[in-house]
């Protein structure tokens, strides 16, 4: 439908590569070093979007041990944001967890649901208005453009066994030249040379009155969906992701 295509024009299909390094380290943290990389692809299809991510991370502890994580994730989201398929495989020190399933938004203000094939036959309810990943990005960009500073909603990507509550603080718009270094902008090319916002998000368990989020994410979100920089904050340590390469992916002939 034309509304689906209107929905899809704001985000640019792209492939990006990130390096990972250790950011801040809290008192009592075991980690003294981190290195790794991520590749991420967001691609338009004729009926929606696919996204995929591969992460390799090695954390070094103070006694010289290494914790190695390998994460693979793929998802597909319908153009109207109502349907979502996902697969994630997370291996930490040889211990593997897989998630596979599909999710549907609720119709007419009812709650939605996610059905897992792995773990087998698990079904979870999603509060009405739950966003899947790309709709969430688009919604944040729309809010940022309209000057809203604080928003909160419910988010589901399939890598946890429930939806999460997300509380986001959106900074003032920064134009290209104010947000990333000239070097990074030149390296990444025109897709990075766009206005954007610094957004800090806390992810919380649903239904728990926790004051502390499970983790926080600070991102530089450009208006075309590209994220040149992000910090993943786990309270006792943080990881810094810096985009090193960025390529536009042509849209399909539909």
C-alpha positions as CSV (number, residue, x, y, z in Angstrom):
1,X,0.0,0.0,0.0
2,X,1.1,3.6,-0.5
3,X,1.0,4.3,3.2
4,X,3.5,1.4,3.7
5,X,5.8,3.1,1.2
6,X,5.4,6.5,2.8
7,X,6.3,4.8,6.1
8,X,9.4,3.3,4.5
9,X,10.9,6.4,2.9
10,X,12.3,8.0,6.1
11,X,14.9,5.2,6.7
12,X,17.7,4.6,4.3
13,X,18.7,0.9,3.7
14,X,22.3,0.5,4.7
15,X,25.1,-1.7,5.8
16,X,27.4,-0.6,8.7
17,X,30.5,-1.9,10.5
18,X,31.3,-0.9,14.0
19,X,34.4,-1.3,16.2
20,X,33.8,-1.9,20.0
21,X,35.9,-0.6,22.8
22,X,35.6,-0.4,26.6
23,X,34.0,2.8,27.8
24,X,33.6,3.7,31.5
25,X,34.3,1.0,34.2
26,X,32.5,1.2,37.5
27,X,33.9,0.4,40.9
28,X,33.9,-3.4,41.4
29,X,33.8,-4.2,37.7
30,X,35.7,-7.2,36.6
31,X,36.5,-5.9,33.2
32,X,39.6,-4.1,32.2
33,X,39.5,-4.3,28.4
34,X,37.1,-4.9,25.5
35,X,37.5,-5.4,21.8
36,X,35.2,-6.5,19.1
37,X,33.2,-5.6,16.0
38,X,29.6,-5.5,14.7
39,X,28.2,-5.7,11.2
40,X,24.6,-4.5,10.8
41,X,22.4,-4.5,7.7
42,X,19.0,-2.8,7.3
43,X,17.5,-3.6,4.0
44,X,14.2,-2.7,2.3
45,X,12.1,-5.6,0.8
46,X,9.0,-5.4,-1.2
47,X,6.8,-5.9,1.8
48,X,8.8,-4.6,4.7
49,X,12.3,-4.5,6.1
50,X,14.9,-7.1,7.0
51,X,17.6,-6.4,9.6
52,X,20.6,-8.5,10.6
53,X,23.4,-8.1,13.0
54,X,26.6,-10.1,13.8
55,X,28.6,-9.2,16.9
56,X,31.9,-10.6,18.1
57,X,33.1,-9.3,21.5
58,X,36.0,-10.2,23.8
59,X,36.1,-8.9,27.3
60,X,39.2,-9.2,29.4
61,X,38.9,-9.5,33.2
62,X,41.3,-8.2,35.8
63,X,42.7,-11.7,36.4
64,X,43.5,-12.1,32.7
65,X,40.6,-14.3,31.7
66,X,38.6,-13.7,28.5
67,X,34.8,-13.7,28.1
68,X,33.9,-14.2,24.5
69,X,30.4,-13.4,23.0
70,X,29.2,-14.2,19.5
71,X,25.7,-12.9,18.7
72,X,23.8,-13.4,15.5
73,X,20.4,-11.8,14.9
74,X,18.0,-11.5,12.0
75,X,14.6,-10.0,11.9
76,X,11.9,-9.1,9.4
77,X,9.3,-6.4,10.0
78,X,6.3,-5.7,7.8
79,X,6.0,-2.3,6.2
80,X,3.1,-1.3,8.5
81,X,5.0,-2.5,11.6
82,X,2.3,-5.0,12.6
83,X,4.2,-8.3,12.0
84,X,7.6,-9.3,13.0
85,X,9.8,-12.5,12.6
86,X,13.0,-13.0,14.5
87,X,15.9,-15.3,15.1
88,X,18.7,-14.7,17.6
89,X,21.6,-17.0,18.6
90,X,23.8,-15.8,21.5
91,X,26.9,-17.7,22.5
92,X,28.7,-16.5,25.6
93,X,31.8,-18.6,26.6
94,X,30.5,-21.6,24.6
95,X,27.0,-21.5,26.2
96,X,24.4,-21.0,23.5
97,X,20.9,-19.5,23.7
98,X,18.6,-19.4,20.7
99,X,15.4,-17.5,20.2
100,X,13.2,-17.9,17.2
101,X,9.6,-16.9,16.6
102,X,7.1,-14.3,15.3
103,X,5.1,-11.6,16.8
104,X,1.9,-9.7,15.9
105,X,0.7,-6.3,17.1
106,X,-2.8,-6.4,18.5
107,X,-5.7,-5.2,16.4
108,X,-8.1,-2.4,17.4
109,X,-6.2,-1.5,20.6
110,X,-6.0,-5.1,21.9
111,X,-2.7,-6.6,23.1
112,X,-0.4,-8.4,20.7
113,X,1.5,-11.6,21.1
114,X,4.8,-13.3,20.4
115,X,5.0,-17.0,19.7
116,X,8.4,-18.7,20.0
117,X,9.4,-21.9,18.2
118,X,12.6,-21.8,20.2
119,X,12.2,-22.1,23.2
120,X,9.5,-24.5,22.1
121,X,5.8,-23.5,22.4
122,X,6.4,-20.3,24.5
123,X,3.8,-17.6,24.0
124,X,4.0,-14.1,25.5
125,X,1.5,-11.3,25.5
126,X,2.7,-7.9,24.2
127,X,1.0,-4.8,25.6
128,X,-1.1,-2.8,23.1
129,X,1.0,-0.4,21.1
130,X,4.3,-2.4,21.5
131,X,6.8,-1.4,18.9
132,X,9.1,-3.7,16.9
133,X,12.7,-2.5,16.3
134,X,12.4,-0.5,13.0
135,X,9.0,1.0,13.9
136,X,10.5,2.0,17.2
137,X,13.4,3.8,15.4
138,X,11.0,5.6,13.1
139,X,8.8,6.6,16.0
140,X,11.7,8.0,17.9
141,X,12.9,10.0,14.9
142,X,9.3,11.4,14.4
143,X,9.2,12.4,18.1
144,X,12.6,14.0,17.9
145,X,11.6,16.0,14.8
146,X,8.6,17.3,16.6
147,X,10.7,18.6,19.4
148,X,9.6,16.1,22.1
149,X,12.2,15.7,24.8
150,X,11.1,12.6,26.8
151,X,9.1,9.6,25.6
152,X,8.3,6.2,26.9
153,X,6.8,3.1,25.3
154,X,7.0,-0.7,25.0
155,X,9.5,-2.4,22.8
156,X,10.0,-6.0,21.6
157,X,12.8,-7.5,19.6
158,X,12.6,-11.2,20.5
159,X,15.9,-11.4,22.3
160,X,14.2,-11.3,25.7
161,X,11.3,-13.5,26.7
162,X,9.0,-10.4,27.1
163,X,8.5,-6.9,25.9
164,X,10.5,-4.1,27.7
165,X,9.6,-0.7,28.8
166,X,11.8,2.0,27.2
167,X,12.2,5.5,28.6
168,X,14.0,7.8,26.2
169,X,15.5,11.3,26.6
170,X,16.0,13.1,23.3
171,X,18.6,15.9,23.0
172,X,18.4,19.0,20.9
173,X,18.8,18.5,17.1
174,X,22.5,18.6,16.0
175,X,23.4,19.4,12.4
176,X,26.2,17.7,10.6
177,X,29.4,19.2,11.8
178,X,28.1,19.3,15.4
179,X,27.7,15.6,16.1
180,X,30.5,13.5,14.6
181,X,34.1,14.4,13.8
182,X,34.9,15.6,10.3
183,X,37.2,12.5,9.9
184,X,34.4,10.1,10.7
185,X,32.0,12.0,8.4
186,X,34.4,11.9,5.5
187,X,35.1,8.2,6.2
188,X,31.4,7.3,6.3
189,X,30.2,9.5,3.5
190,X,27.0,11.3,2.7
191,X,24.7,9.0,4.7
192,X,26.3,10.2,7.9
193,X,26.2,13.9,6.9
194,X,22.7,14.4,8.2
195,X,21.0,16.1,11.2
196,X,20.5,13.9,14.3
197,X,19.8,13.7,18.0
198,X,21.6,12.2,21.0
199,X,19.0,9.9,22.6
200,X,19.5,8.1,25.9
201,X,17.2,5.2,26.5
202,X,16.7,3.0,29.6
203,X,15.4,-0.5,29.1
204,X,13.3,-1.9,32.0
205,X,11.6,-5.1,32.8
206,X,7.8,-4.8,32.3
207,X,5.7,-5.0,35.4
208,X,8.6,-4.6,37.8
209,X,8.9,-1.3,39.8
210,X,12.6,-1.3,39.3
211,X,14.2,2.1,39.5
212,X,17.4,0.9,37.7
213,X,17.2,-0.2,34.1
214,X,18.5,-3.5,32.9
215,X,20.8,-1.5,30.6
216,X,21.0,1.9,29.0
217,X,21.7,2.9,25.5
218,X,23.0,6.3,24.3
219,X,22.9,6.7,20.6
220,X,23.5,9.4,18.0
221,X,20.4,8.9,15.8
222,X,20.4,10.5,12.4
223,X,17.1,11.4,10.7
224,X,17.6,8.7,8.0
225,X,18.0,5.8,10.6
226,X,21.8,5.7,10.5
227,X,23.5,5.5,14.0
228,X,27.1,6.5,13.7
229,X,27.8,6.1,17.4
230,X,26.4,4.3,20.4
231,X,27.2,3.5,24.1
232,X,25.8,0.4,25.7
233,X,25.8,1.0,29.5
234,X,25.5,-2.0,31.9
235,X,25.9,0.1,35.1
236,X,29.3,-1.5,36.1
237,X,30.8,-1.0,32.7
238,X,30.0,0.4,29.3
239,X,30.9,-0.4,25.7
240,X,31.4,2.2,23.0
241,X,30.4,1.3,19.4
242,X,31.9,3.5,16.6
243,X,30.8,3.2,13.0
244,X,33.9,2.7,10.8
245,X,32.2,2.0,7.4
246,X,28.8,2.7,6.0
247,X,27.3,1.7,2.7
248,X,23.9,2.5,1.1
249,X,21.9,-0.5,-0.1
250,X,19.8,0.1,-3.2
251,X,16.0,-0.4,-2.8
252,X,14.4,-3.3,-4.6
253,X,12.4,-3.0,-7.8
254,X,8.9,-3.9,-6.6
